[in-house]
Amino acid sequence: MRPRITTLTTVLAVLLLIAPVAAHAQRPAKVPVIGFLAPAGEPFAPSPRSMMGTGMAMGSPAYRDAFLQGLRELGYVEGQTVAIEYRWAEGMEQLPALAAELARLPVDVIVTVSTPAVQAAKLATTTIPIVIAIAADPVATGLVAALARPGGNITGLSTQSEDLSRKRLQLLREVVPRVTRIAVLWNPGSPIGPGHLRETEAAARALRVQLQVLEARGPEDLDGAFAAMARHGAHALVVTPDPMLHRERRSLVGLAARRQLPAIYFATDFVEVGGLMNYSADFADLARRAAMYVHKILKGAKPADLPVEQPTRFELVINLKTAKALGLTIPPALLLQADRVIE
């Protein structure tokens, strides 16, 4: 009987040796976790009401969807090959706490939408890679050292293009040919405000257009700014990029309508709520392209070595109903240039 005992002992010993190897081979690979930090509300994310009940089917979170499309094009499937932790800020003041929460989880990379979101993420971590999906000039706002070599843990895409301010003024002149005095609304308390104002002033000098510069640090300043436009005889309005002004887009569009003031904006959703015209980078395209940065970082690339890219696609959106209400005729050539016409 001794040989049988020896044989059983040998088999058990072999099984004990190979069991950990088999268990290790069957263990699933770690699924990378992406943090997604953005303001709540369209076009970033559905409103809290739409997120109740059966998830986030209501609403149209355009930038989130564009980012997910980019991930799918690279072979990632949310919930299977990648996990995403979403954090939506109802107010910009919530962003630092939400960014810190993502850093504590921790996540493998944080994708940010809007300049304040990038700033919040930068305060929360110096080690987790941060990808800018949509934000203004990251060099001017001190987020990266240079576009070619960002340094640090931040890289991604910029909405900034040198020709945007000039193009907006040119478009206004095409729609309102006799315009000589254009109001410019900006937020001096915004980190991106001064840069956009400088660019607009330079464009006005080149085009020989007189500007009326008006400040709005908060919603309470808007009525006064529009009253000043009327007193000084502004013929048209440029609204410069700023998160606060974006949040107040319905109020801005309503005030421009009441003053019968043709206005051009910096985001398509102004036109969707009744604004006359928008010319900007294609934000959805930038969000989609952000997925490639995430892919490269998950494969081992360092943010410091990935150049910040600028927009390659732009969009002109015109609201014909608003033009009619203002008594304006949009030139046919301009309608042909438009990426989208709202009737």
C-alpha positions in Angstrom: 0.0 0.0 0.0 3.0 2.4 0.5 3.5 3.1 -3.2 -0.2 4.2 -3.5 0.3 6.7 -0.6 3.4 8.1 -2.2 1.6 8.6 -5.5 -1.3 10.4 -3.8 1.1 12.6 -1.9 2.9 13.5 -5.1 -0.4 14.4 -6.9 -1.5 16.6 -4.1 1.8 18.4 -4.0 1.7 19.1 -7.7 -1.9 20.4 -7.4 -0.9 22.7 -4.6 1.9 24.0 -6.7 -0.1 24.7 -9.8 -3.3 26.1 -8.1 -1.9 29.6 -7.5 -0.7 29.7 -11.1 -4.1 28.7 -12.4 -5.8 31.2 -10.2 -3.5 34.0 -11.4 -4.1 33.0 -15.0 -7.9 33.2 -14.5 -7.8 36.6 -12.7 -9.3 39.3 -14.9 -7.0 42.2 -16.0 -7.5 45.5 -14.1 -10.1 47.7 -15.9 -8.8 51.2 -16.2 -10.9 53.9 -14.5 -11.4 57.3 -16.1 -12.6 60.3 -14.1 -14.9 62.7 -16.1 -15.2 66.2 -14.5 -17.6 68.7 -16.1 -20.2 71.3 -15.3 -23.8 70.0 -15.2 -26.4 71.1 -17.7 -26.4 71.1 -21.4 -24.3 70.5 -23.4 -22.1 68.9 -20.8 -24.5 66.6 -18.9 -28.2 66.1 -18.3 -29.9 68.2 -15.6 -30.4 66.6 -12.2 -34.1 66.1 -13.0 -33.2 64.2 -16.2 -30.8 62.0 -14.2 -33.6 60.7 -11.9 -35.2 57.3 -12.2 -33.9 55.3 -15.1 -30.5 56.9 -15.5 -29.6 59.7 -18.0 -31.6 58.9 -21.1 -33.3 62.4 -21.1 -31.2 65.3 -22.3 -28.4 65.4 -24.8 -25.0 65.4 -23.1 -23.2 66.2 -26.4 -19.7 66.4 -25.1 -19.8 63.3 -23.0 -21.3 61.4 -25.9 -18.6 62.7 -28.2 -15.9 61.5 -25.8 -17.5 58.1 -25.5 -17.7 57.8 -29.3 -14.0 58.5 -29.4 -13.4 55.7 -26.9 -15.5 53.3 -28.9 -13.5 54.1 -32.0 -10.4 53.1 -30.1 -11.9 49.8 -29.0 -13.0 50.8 -25.4 -16.5 49.8 -24.1 -17.7 51.6 -21.0 -18.5 49.1 -18.3 -16.5 46.3 -19.9 -13.0 47.4 -20.9 -13.1 50.7 -19.1 -14.9 52.2 -16.2 -15.9 55.9 -16.0 -16.5 57.9 -12.8 -18.7 60.9 -13.7 -18.7 64.0 -11.6 -21.1 66.9 -12.6 -20.8 70.3 -10.9 -24.0 72.2 -10.4 -21.9 75.3 -9.8 -18.3 76.0 -10.5 -17.6 76.2 -6.8 -18.3 72.5 -6.5 -15.5 71.5 -8.9 -12.6 71.5 -6.4 -14.4 69.0 -4.1 -15.4 66.8 -7.0 -11.9 66.8 -8.4 -10.5 65.9 -5.0 -13.0 63.0 -4.8 -11.8 61.6 -8.1 -8.2 61.9 -7.0 -9.0 59.9 -3.8 -10.7 57.0 -5.6 -8.2 57.0 -7.3 -8.7 57.1 -11.1 -6.1 56.4 -13.8 -6.8 59.6 -15.7 -9.1 62.6 -15.3 -10.8 64.1 -18.3 -11.9 67.7 -17.8 -14.5 69.9 -19.6 -14.1 73.7 -19.1 -11.2 75.8 -17.8 -12.4 75.8 -14.2 -12.6 72.0 -14.3 -9.0 71.8 -15.4 -7.9 74.2 -12.7 -9.8 72.2 -10.0 -8.2 68.9 -11.2 -4.8 70.6 -11.1 -5.3 71.6 -7.5 -6.4 68.1 -6.6 -3.5 66.1 -8.0 0.0 66.5 -9.4 0.4 62.8 -10.2 -2.8 61.6 -11.9 -2.7 62.5 -15.6 -5.3 65.2 -16.6 -6.6 65.4 -20.1 -8.2 68.7 -21.3 -11.2 67.9 -23.5 -12.5 71.5 -23.8 -10.9 74.6 -22.3 -9.5 78.0 -23.4 -5.8 78.7 -24.0 -4.1 76.5 -21.4 -0.8 78.4 -21.7 -2.4 81.8 -20.9 -4.2 80.4 -18.0 -1.1 78.8 -16.6 -2.3 75.2 -16.9 0.6 74.1 -19.1 4.1 75.5 -19.8 3.9 75.3 -23.5 1.7 73.7 -26.2 4.6 71.7 -27.7 5.8 70.4 -24.3 3.2 70.9 -21.6 5.3 69.6 -18.7 3.6 68.4 -15.5 0.6 66.1 -15.6 -1.7 68.0 -17.9 -2.2 67.9 -21.7 -5.1 67.7 -24.1 -6.8 70.1 -26.5 -7.4 73.9 -26.6 -10.4 75.7 -28.0 -8.2 78.6 -28.8 -7.4 79.8 -32.3 -5.8 83.1 -33.3 -8.4 83.8 -35.9 -11.6 83.3 -33.9 -12.0 86.9 -32.6 -11.3 88.4 -36.1 -13.7 85.9 -37.7 -16.5 86.8 -35.3 -16.1 90.5 -36.1 -16.0 89.8 -39.8 -19.2 87.8 -39.6 -21.0 90.5 -37.8 -20.0 93.0 -40.5 -21.3 90.7 -43.2 -24.7 90.4 -41.4 -24.8 94.1 -40.4 -22.8 95.8 -43.2 -23.1 99.3 -41.8 -21.9 98.4 -38.3 -19.3 100.8 -36.9 -19.7 100.4 -33.2 -19.7 96.9 -31.6 -20.2 96.2 -27.9 -17.9 93.6 -26.4 -19.1 91.8 -23.2 -16.4 90.2 -21.1 -15.8 89.0 -17.5 -12.7 90.6 -16.0 -12.9 88.1 -13.1 -12.4 85.2 -15.4 -8.9 83.7 -16.0 -9.7 83.5 -19.7 -11.3 86.9 -20.0 -8.3 89.2 -20.5 -6.8 87.1 -23.2 -10.1 87.0 -25.2 -10.5 90.8 -24.8 -7.0 91.5 -26.1 -7.6 89.4 -29.1 -10.9 91.1 -29.9 -9.4 94.5 -29.5 -6.5 93.6 -31.9 -9.0 92.2 -34.4 -11.1 95.5 -34.1 -8.0 97.6 -34.9 -7.2 95.5 -37.9 -10.8 95.8 -39.2 -11.1 99.4 -38.2 -14.1 98.8 -36.0 -14.9 100.8 -32.8 -15.5 98.8 -29.7 -17.5 99.5 -26.6 -16.0 97.3 -23.9 -18.4 96.3 -21.1 -17.8 94.2 -18.0 -20.0 91.6 -16.4 -18.5 89.8 -13.3 -21.8 88.1 -12.5 -25.5 87.8 -13.6 -26.4 91.0 -11.7 -24.2 93.0 -14.1 -26.0 92.0 -17.3 -28.9 94.5 -17.2 -26.6 97.4 -16.6 -24.3 96.3 -19.4 -27.1 96.1 -22.0 -28.4 99.5 -20.8 -25.0 101.0 -21.5 -25.0 99.5 -24.9 -28.2 101.2 -25.7 -27.0 104.6 -24.3 -23.8 104.5 -26.4 -25.4 103.4 -29.6 -23.9 99.9 -30.1 -25.0 98.4 -33.4 -24.0 94.8 -32.6 -22.5 92.6 -29.8 -19.7 90.1 -29.3 -19.9 87.9 -26.3 -16.5 86.7 -25.3 -15.9 83.1 -24.0 -16.5 82.7 -20.3 -18.1 80.0 -18.1 -20.3 82.5 -16.3 -21.6 84.1 -19.5 -22.2 80.6 -20.8 -24.3 79.7 -17.8 -26.3 82.9 -18.4 -26.9 82.3 -22.1 -30.7 82.4 -21.9 -30.6 85.7 -20.1 -28.0 87.1 -22.6 -30.0 86.0 -25.6 -33.2 87.5 -24.1 -31.5 90.8 -23.4 -30.1 91.0 -26.9 -33.5 90.3 -28.4 -35.2 93.0 -26.3 -32.6 95.5 -27.3 -32.9 94.4 -31.0 -29.1 93.8 -30.9 -27.5 91.4 -33.4 -25.0 89.3 -31.4 -22.4 86.6 -32.1 -21.5 84.1 -29.4 -18.8 81.5 -28.6 -20.9 78.3 -28.3 -23.6 76.7 -30.4 -26.1 76.4 -27.6 -26.5 80.2 -27.5 -28.0 79.9 -31.0 -30.1 76.9 -30.0 -31.9 79.1 -27.3 -32.5 81.9 -29.8 -29.1 83.7 -30.3 -28.4 85.0 -33.8 -25.0 83.4 -34.6 -22.1 81.4 -33.3 -18.6 80.8 -34.6 -16.3 78.6 -32.5 -14.2 75.5 -32.5 -16.2 72.3 -32.9 -16.4 71.4 -29.2 -17.8 67.9 -29.8 -14.9 67.1 -32.1 -12.5 68.2 -29.4 -14.2 66.0 -26.9 -14.0 63.1 -29.3 -10.3 63.7 -29.9 -9.7 63.7 -26.1 -10.2 59.9 -26.1 -7.0 59.5 -28.1 -5.0 61.3 -25.3 -6.6 58.9 -22.7 -5.7 55.9 -24.9 -2.0 57.0 -25.2 -1.8 57.7 -21.4 -3.3 54.3 -20.5 -0.7 52.7 -22.8 2.1 54.4 -20.9 2.6 57.9 -22.5 3.3 60.8 -20.1 1.2 63.9 -20.3 4.3 66.1 -20.3 5.4 64.6 -23.6 2.1 64.9 -25.4 1.7 68.3 -27.2 -1.5 70.2 -26.6 -3.5 70.3 -29.9 -5.5 73.2 -31.2 -8.9 73.0 -33.1 -8.9 71.7 -36.6 -12.7 72.0 -37.1 -14.9 75.0 -36.6 -18.6 75.6 -36.8 -20.8 78.5 -37.9 -24.4 78.2 -36.8 -27.1 80.8 -37.7 -30.6 81.2 -36.4 -32.8 82.4 -39.3 -35.8 82.9 -37.1 -33.8 85.4 -34.9 -32.4 87.1 -38.0 -36.0 87.7 -39.2 -37.1 89.1 -35.8 -34.1 91.5 -36.0 -35.0 92.6 -39.5 -31.8 91.1 -40.9 -31.3 89.4 -44.2 -28.5 86.8 -44.0 -26.4 86.9 -47.2 -26.8 83.7 -49.3 -23.1 83.2 -49.4 -22.9 83.2 -45.6 -25.8 80.7 -45.4 -23.8 78.4 -47.7 -20.8 78.6 -45.3 -22.9 77.7 -42.3 -22.5 74.3 -40.8 -26.0 74.5 -39.4 -29.0 76.8 -40.0 -31.8 76.9 -37.5 -35.2 77.9 -39.0 
